[in-house]
Amino acid sequence: MKAVFPISGEGGLPLPRGKGYARLRRHIVPQPLAPLLSFLNAHPGVCCLAVTGAGGKTSLIADLTDIFAASGRSCVIAPTTRIFVPPLRNRAPGTRPQENEHSPRPCDALLLRNGRPPDALAEELLALLRDPRRHGAPVCAALGEDIEQSPAGRKLRGLPPGYVCRLKTLLERAFPPDSAPSPLLLAEADGAARRPLKAHAAHEPVIPACADAVAAVMGLDALGKTLAEAVHRPEIAADLLGAEPDSPVTPAMAAALLLHPAGPFRGAPPDAARLILLNRADALDPARRGSLIRNMTETLRASGGPENILVRGKTGGRGTRSGMPHARS
């Protein structure tokens, strides 16, 4: 049986105790992300979280940067797929202004590879993390290959997964497990064209082999919509499910896509912790919200889903399990 962290409300969550600890506690109560936060906080040294799926990946990463910044921990966003260029709090020389409105949180710096080896990018990142002018304040840094213009706006091209792992190794050397606090490495490893559910092509998702945990996200607002309306790559979903594109998405269909061998956990390291985040609970019809969530979580459990199934929405949420597996050594 996998060990889990015991969590008993706000008092049982072993969170980092930095200058912003009191503000952090206020920010997370009630806290549907408590098991995930507990795992990330307890993991020794640099921890890499890969986020896959649809319907809330960017907002999850943004919330994590906010939560851990409040306790003094830096976050490094290192996508392996295209994301909207994060806005910058204070643009540094050589960076470009942000024009897109879809990234909900700003970062302190945007560092581009531009063909450089990982050691060179890591050196620039470490200089930022250790900048004495910041007086120990946490940093949010976004890394990427370069910036390209798309019909939807300016996109940051992701880094190759092997490059992300090399960066993690270099960060681990700079921040050994007994140093505090070590940065959190967040890899958005999937794209979903803003749909709440996704069926994956053969090359997706792009999970780094060094990921310590993988979070697969689904927007609960997919339930009841047709495959064509709700799913990114609906033709793949229809083929996998033996359904028509105009078939409404049921909890059983959503669970089948989330747990399919070719789904959001494909390519996850065997020893990485896994969780499913059911997002946008507030978008469900209030009269049916409870029964739909119960049906969804029970279907995932009955189908062999991961131990941790978390549910959240704008008005709060809950985790259906008590913790994440212990961090691997």
N, C-alpha and C positions, 0 to 999 in steps of 0.2 A: 504494500500500500504506500502511495506517495505521501510524504509528510507535507503538512500545510502549516502556514502561520496562523495561530489563533487570533481572531479579531473579535472584539466585543465592543462594538460602538466606537466612539471617538477615543475612549481611554485605552483601547487595546491595540491601536495602530502604531507600530514602531517607526515613526517618521523622523527625518533629520531634524536636529535641533540647532538651527542657525539663528541669526538675528531676527528673521521673520517668522519664527516658529509660531508665535501666537496668532499672527495674521494667517499663516498657513492652516492652522487648525480651524479658524473661522471659515476659511475658504472651502474646506472640504467636508463640512458637516451639514447635511447628511452626505455620505460619500459612496457612490456606486463604484468608484474606481479603487476603493480601499485595498482589495487583494493585489491589484497590479502595483499600486504604490508601495505596498509592503514588500513585495518581491524586489522591485527596482531598488528600494532603499537598502535592503539587506544583502543584495548581491555584492560580493567583495570586488573592489576596484571598478574599472570601467565596465559598464553594462550596455549591451547593444539590444535594443528593442526594434524588431521589424514589424511594420504595420501593413496589413494587406486587406483586401476586400473592397467594400464600397459603403457609402452612406455615412461618412464621418471620420475618415482617416486623418485629414488635415486638422480638423477640430480637436481630435484626441491628442495629436502631437502638440498643438498649440496649448491645450489645457495642461499637459504635462510640463511644458516649458514654464508656464505661469506658476504652477504649483511648486516646482522644485526651485525656481528662482526666488520664491518667497522664503525659502529656507537656506539660501546661499549656495545652491548647486547649479553649476553651468550645464547647458544643454547644447549639443552639436547636432544639427539637422543635416543628415547625409543621405538624401534620397537616391534610390537606384532607378527611378523612373522620372518622367517629367512632372514637375509641380509648378504652380504659379510662383513667380518670384516673390519671396516674402518682403514686406515693407521694412524699411530700416528706420530705427529711431534717430540715429545721427549718421548721415551718409559720410563715409570716409573717402579720402582721395582715391580715385580710381574705380569707385563703385558707381552704379547708374541708378537714377531715381526710379521709384516704384510707381507703376501706372495702373496696376490691377487691383481690384477691390475684393478679391475672393480669398485672400489669405488673411485670417482674422487676427493674427498677432504679429507685431513687429519684432525684428531681430536687431542685434547690435551691429552685426557685420555680415557681409556676403563675400565669401572667398571662392574664387574661381580657379579651377585646375589649369585650364588653358594649356593642356599638354604636359604639364609638369609632373614629375614623379611624386609618389605619395610622401616621401621624406621632405620635399620642398614645401608641399601644402601643409604638412604636419608642423613644420618649423614655423610657418606663418600663423597657424592656429595656436600653437603653444605660446608664441609671443603675445597674442591677443589675450589668452587665458591668464597669462602671468603679468600682464601690463601693470606696473606699479601705480600708474595714474588712476587705475580703477579701485585701488585701496581694498582689494579682495572682493569686490562686488561680482556677483555671478554674471556670466556672459551667455547670450544666445547667439550662436553663429550658424549660418546656413552655408553649406558647401555644395558645389556643383561643377559640372564640366564647363558649361558656358551658358549664355542666354540666347534664346532664339525667339523670334516673333511667330505667334500662331494666330489663327482667326479669333481665338478666344482671349488672346492677350499674350503678354510676355511670359515665357516659360523658362524655368531653370532646368537644364538637362541633367539627369542624374549621373552618378558615378558608377563605374563597373563594380559589381559586388566584391570582386577580389581586391579592388582598390580600397573599398570601405574597410575590409578586414585588415589590410596593411595599416591603414590609419588607426584602427583599433589597437593593433599591436604596438604601434609607436606611442599612442596615448597611455597604454598600460605600462610601458617602460617609464613614462614621465609621471604617472600617477599609480604607484603600486598599491596593493590592497590596504596597506596600513596607513596610506596618506588620506587626508580628508580635506575637503570633499572631492571625489573624483567626478569628472564630467559624465553625463548621460548621453549615449549615442543613439539617435533616433533615425531610423531608416524607413522612409515611406517607400514601400516596395511594390506598389500596384497602382494602376490607374483605372478609373471607372466612369469617366465622362459625366460625372455628377449624377449618376444613377444610384439608387439605394441598394442594388444587389448586382452581383457579377457572376458570369460564367467565364472561365479562363481559357485563353488560347494556349497553344503548346509552349510558348516562351514565357508564360506568366505563372505566378508572380516571380519577382526577381529578389529572392531572399538571400542575404549574405550568409555564407557558411559559418560565420562567426557569431551569428545571432544567438543571444542567450534566452530570448523569449520572442514569441510570435503572437501578435494579436490580430485576429481576423474580425473585421467590422462588417456589420450589416445594418442598413436603415430599415426599421420596422415599418416605415411607410410604404415599403414594397408590397406588403400583404394586401391582397384584394385587387391590386392593379394587374394588368396583363403582363405577360413576359415581355412583350414588345415595348410596353411603357416603362417597366421597372428595371429591366435587366440590361446591363452592358454586355454586349454580344448575345442577344436573345436567340440567335440561330443556334449557337452552341448549347445554350440552356435547353432549348426545345429538343435538340437531338439527345442530350444527356438524360432528359426526363421522359422522353417519349411523349411529349405534349405538343400542342399547337402554339404558335406565337400569341394567339389571342386568348390563351388559357389564363385564368386568374391565378396569381401566386398564392399558394396555401402554405401554412407552416411546414407541412411535410415536404413540399417542393423546395422551399428555402433551405430547410435543413439538409436536404439531399445535395444541394449545390455547395453549402458550407462545408460539408463533410466528405465530399467526393475526393477520391485520390488525386484527381486533377484540379482540385479546388484551391482555396486560399492558403492551405498548409503545404502544398506541393513544394518540395525542395527545402522544407524546414529541417534544420539539423536534428538528428534523432534525439539528442538530449536537451533540446531547447524546451522551455516551458511553453505551453499553449493555452490560449484563452480565446473565447468568443465574446465580442461586445455587441449587444443588440442595442442599437442607437435609435434616437428619435422616438422614444416611447410616447412623448407628448403629442406626436402627430396622429396617433391612433384615436378612433372614436372613443370618447370616455366611457360610453355605455358598454363597449366590448373590449376595452383595453386590458383589463385583468384577465379575461378568459383567453384572449389572443396571446398575451405574454406567457401565460401558464401553458397553453398548448404548444407554443414555440419552444419553450425551455424543456418541457417534458419530452417532446419529440426529439430534440437534440440529445438529451440524456439517453433515451431509449435506443437511439441510433449509434451510440458509442462516441458521443461528443466529448470534448475535453472536460476535465473536472471543473474548470472555472468558466461559468457563463454569467456575464455581467449585463445588467440592463440599466439604461439611463435615458434621460430626456432633459429638456431645458428646465423643467420644473422639479428636477430631482430624479433619483433612481435608486436602484438597489442591486446588490450582487446576489446571485442565487447560490453562491458557494462561499466558504469561509476563508479561503486563502489560496495562494499560489504555491506550487511545489518549491521546496528549498532551493536556493541558488546553488548551481553546480560549482564545485571547487576548481 
